[in-house]
Amino acid sequence: MDLNEIYLGIVNAISGAMGPAKEYPWAVLSVFLITIMMAAISSGVTRLVVDVDLLRRRTAEVRAWQSEYTQAVRAKDDKAIARLKKKETAIKAAQSEMSKEQLKPMIFTIIPFFIFYYIFYAVFGYNQSVVAVSPISLPFVGTELNFWVWYLISSFSVSSLMQRLFGLPSAVD
C-alpha cells in the first residue's frame, strides 16, 4: 500500500463519515467547527511550549519603550531620544526573544496542520465545492466561498477568541 492509497483511504473515510455535513449548507458549520478545533489545538500547544509570562513581560517592555520613544520624537526631545537610543539594543534583543518564543509552537504544529489541510482540502472537493455563501460579494472571491476561503475567514474570527480562552497574549493586550 503506497502513500497515495493511504491518503485516499483517509479522505474517503472522513468524507463518508461526514456525509451531507461536507456539502452546503451544512459545510458552513462543519468548517467553522473544524476551525475552532484547529485553533484550540494551536492555542493549547502554544500554552504548553511558550513561556507566556516572559512573553507578556517582554511585550510590555517593548511597548513602553516604543511609546516613550514616539513621544520623545514628537516632542523633539533630543535628550530623551539619546537616552532611549541607548536602550535600543536591549529592546531589539527583547523583540528577538519574543519572536523565538512565538515560533516555538510552529515546530510542533506545522507538519500535522499541513497534513490536516491537505486531507480536508480533498474532503471538501479540492476547492471546487461551495461550502459557504457570502451575503456580499468579496473582492477576488465573489459570493461563493470554497473550503480555503471560508476556513480563512473563520480562522480570523476564532483565533483571538481562542487565545483569550487559553490565556495567551495577543496583539491587542
N, C-alpha and C positions, 0 to 999 in steps of 0.2 A: 504494500500500500504506500503510495507516494504522498508527498505533502499536499499536492493539489486535491487529491481524493479526500484526505482528512479535512481540508478546508471546506470543500463542497459538502461533506458529510455534516460538519458543524453548522454550516449555513442552512442546509436543508432541515436539520433537526430544530434549529431555532425558528426557522420560517414556519415549519409545521406546528410547532408549539404555540407560536403567536397567532396563527390563523388569521382571522379578519383584523386583528389588532395591528397588523402591519400595513393596512390599507386605509386611505382616507375614508371617513373622518376619525376613526379610532387611532390612526397613526399619530395624530396630533398629540394625544395624551401619552401614547407609548413612547414617543421620542422624548417628550417632556419628562416622563418618569425615568427614562434611561439617563437623561441629562442630570437629573437630581442624584441618581445613583453614582454616576461618574464624578460629580462634584463632591459628593460625600467621601468617596474613596480618596480622591485627590487631597481634600482637606484633612482627612484622617491621617494619611501618610505624612502630610506636611506637619501636622501636630506632633507626630511621633519622631520625626527626624530633624526638625528645626528647633533651635533654641529661641523660642518665642519671646522670652524676656529680654534676651540680648538684642533681638531684632527691634523690639519696642524701644529699648534704651537708645540704640544707635539711630533709629528713625527720629526720635525726639531731639537728639543731639544735632543731627544734620539739619533738621527743620529749623531749630532755634538759631543755628549759625547762619543758615540761608536768610532767615528773616532779618536778623541783625545786620547782615552784610547788605541786604537790599535797602534797608533803612539808612544805613551809612552812605551808600552810593547816592540815594535820592537826596539826602541832606548835604551831600558833598563834604562829608566829614572825613578829611584825609587822615586824621589821627586814628579814628575808629577803623577806617579801611585798612590802614597799615597794621593795626593790632590784629584785625580779623584775618588778614592775609597770612600772618604768622601761624594761624591755626588751620590754614587751608590744607596742608599736608595731612594733618591728623583727620580732618573731615573726609578727605579723599580715601584715606585708609579705612575709615568707618564705612564709607559707601561701598568700598570693595568687599569688606567683611559682610555687609548686608547682602550684596549680590551673591556671594558664595553661599550664604545661608538659604537664600531664596531658590538657588539652583539645586540644592540637595535633594528635594523630593523628585526632581526630574530623573535622577539616576534610577529610582525605583519604579517610576510610572511610565516612562516614555515608551518602552517596548510593549508592555501589556496594553497600553492605550492604543498604540498603532494597530496591534492585532485586533483589539476590540472594534476600532473604527472600520478596519478592513472587512471584518465579518458583518457588521451592521450595514455597511455600505451595500453589501450584496443582499442582505435580508430585505432592505428597503428598495430594491430594484435598481441598483447601480446608478442612482440619481436620475432614473428615467420615470420614477413614480412620483406623483404628487402626494406629499404627506401632510401638507397644511395649505390653507388658502388665506392670503392676507386681504383684509378689507380695503387696503390702499395699495396702489402699485409702488413697489420698492425699486429704487434705481438699480439698474443692472440685473434685476431679479424678476420683476413683474409681480404678479399676484399669486402664481402657483409656486409653492416652495417645495424643493426636494429635501431629502434627508439632511444633507450637509448644511443647507441654509437654515432650515428650521432648528437643527441641533445648535448651530452657532448662535442664533437669536435666543434660544432657550438658555444656552450656556451663559450669555451675558446677563440674563435676568436672574440666574440662580447662583452664580459664583460668589458674589459678595454676601449674599444671604448665608450661604454655607460657611464662608469664612467667619462670619459673625457667630454662627451657631457653634463652631469649633473653637472660638476664642482666638482667632488669628488676626494679626494686624492687617489692615487694608490701606489702600492709598488715601482714604479719607479719615483715618484715625488721627 
